Amino acid sequence: MKLERTVVIPTDDPDLARELFQNLVYKEAILLVVVLGKTDKAKRAVECADQCADAVIAGFKRKVVWIREPDILSNELASLKPGRQNLADTELDRVVAFSVSLADSVMDIVTMDDTIDFVRMEMAFLKAGEK
Amino acid sequence: MRRISCQLLKSVGAVVCCLFLADSGVTQVLSITEVERSGEDHPIILTQFSRPIVDINSSLVIQIDRDYVRRKAGEIFDSRQPIQSEELEAVTQILAAQAEIMGSFGPCLRSREECETILNSVSARLHALFEFVSERKGLRQRANEIFQTYRSPDRYKHIFALAAEEVERATAALRTAVEEQRVYFRLGGWMRNRSGDLRPIHIPNFDSYSDGEFFEAPRFTSLTSEELRSQLEAAREQADLVNQSGIKAAEGFISRSRVLENRVRDVVLCLSNLLRPEALRALSKKDSDILPEIEDSVASIQVQVQQILDGLGELRDLVNQLDYGADLLVTSGDLIIQGINLIETLKAGLDPLKQTTHFTIGLLESQKFKAELEDDLEDFLNEADTCKTDLDSLINDTATWGLEAYGYYFPRVYGDAMKMALEFGEEVKRFLLDDIPESTELDLRNTGARQNGDEILLRCALEDHVTSSDEAPESVELERRRLVMYQVGWHSTMSVGLVFVDQVTSDSIRLKNTFQAAPSCNLVLKHGSRSSLIYNSFWNVGLGLNFASPDLNLDTTPELGIGFVVTTAKDNLQLGVGRHLLGGNAWYWFFGVRFPAGTISVPGVITSDER
């Protein structure tokens, strides 16, 4: 798997993981797609999202965050602001990925029921670009 | 105050009207307003059970409730409504903005706020575009291949091209689908005269028929001198006949009604005989061991026989009523209609009975009693045919006589207008639901010759689209309306007939009969009603002048008398007083009774008053 625009959150250092995640979500003006877990769907989502992340619209870059073990960031995930979607409305086990807007709020949630492909992940990024 | 009262009354009327319409289940696709020649208009209140009256020379403004038609089309042809094109339009708009969207890829040299606005706008439109792509399986697969092949921003150009191709294909498919799923609205009009003849009429904007011959029913009518002369001559001959023969002159009328009565008796007898054949009695013996296999068939015959017997009982009652006087048959339209309906019912019952009997004979093939029964059953079938022929003949005669005598339209002649098949001709245009004209104006004067009592029939329907000329379109009727035309308001009529004169003031002349028959001519003023059919078609009171030529001095040369007359019942009853122009103080009373037998009139009873 060749990833160019993906930050893989470390699983062995919770503090580092937390810091990286918070920097990406709250400090950088980028459009994020956060992928959760190590399932095949998650891997497919990371691959597709990484490729979609090469687009820059109106100067705003895209990045992918891969949290392979979501439990270590459960508090951070729970405290994310709801946007057009609310992470609290969906069981975390069923969430494959979600997108975060410039305003740090959750805009789109990709679930286990969705078809994971380039089109779906592109749509997640585009949703993150909306206000 | 008066104006407020009028408005209040109108409002109350409208509410009552709405309640009535709602109660009677009347939908109103067509709103009709009658516009008189004076310009005054009258909204026509339409109900299922009445025939609104319109003036014979007026115009009808017909408005079509297009929203209702569209709603109805949605309900009826729901599964075939055109597919929604909104999505295609939205995607087309995004495709049109491709250059602008593609220009936003890369760095943004504006303020952060402006760049965020651009990001929001572009993201929203691209999301809609990807949604369009994602919902179409083949398209989604091709889009994913583009992602694997191209990097940003080139891949978006290819996605645009892919979407454009799909929009073009879907638009063409939509156009075809809309073409195939068209629903048309049609409105047709017909004129039906009192003989029941039906002809289509031109409704402007809605068909390509030509206007009928322009005809305006004259408000004040008169007979031409030739018509007047010939009718007076005929009346003179009748008067001479009546003066010579008295009541015997009415024998033709009496005998005709007797013939009819006897025909009814013949039919009753025929049916009575028909229902007592030995075969039927044999079939009814359920305890017999001959018929275990045809039990159901026998039961069916018994039910049908009982129905006919019930109807026969009613027909017997009718004949018993005729015992009080054969003229009842022709003087009571209700009785005639009742009789014809009964006879029609009886006749309708014979066919299924015959079929069941045939069927039963078939079942008897293997029975040992077949030969014994078959002859009786064949007799029964032959008798049934005879009865049917008699019934047909009786219906025709009675209906014809009723029509000639009264102008009544009996079920056989008249049918039920609300059930008649009013077929649209090819001249009646088909309108797409968005193209239906909002209204039209039908000038009744352009519908050709017509008389009081003639009807205008309107029918509108929805039709689906057919692609082949061999295929009949599905047609769903939305509404049909009947309007009956009369001369509304003041108008005059002139008629020629017989009157029976009784002198009241001359001492010097002695009449041969109590009443002297004389030809006469009435010129009367009438007022047609806009609200009462029974008034227009029956009471129809007239007031005016009577010109008679009785021979009161018995010198075989008729003299001229002028008087005032009141007529009613379509001029069949006349009563008046006149002055004999012989000289002196010669006043007379007169009356006229036109029996429905047509041309002959017979004396009645009247009280004369000396002056």
Interface residues (C-beta under 8 A of the other chain):
Chain A: A29 C48 Q51 C52 D54 A55 V56 I57 A58 G59 F60 L102 D117 F118 V119 R120 E122 M123 L126 K127 A128 G129 E130 K131
Chain B: S104 F105 G106 P107 C108 L109 R112 C115 E116 I118 L119 N120 V122 S123 A124 L126 H127 F130 E131 V133 S134 R140 A143 N144 F147 Q148 R151 S152 P153 Y156
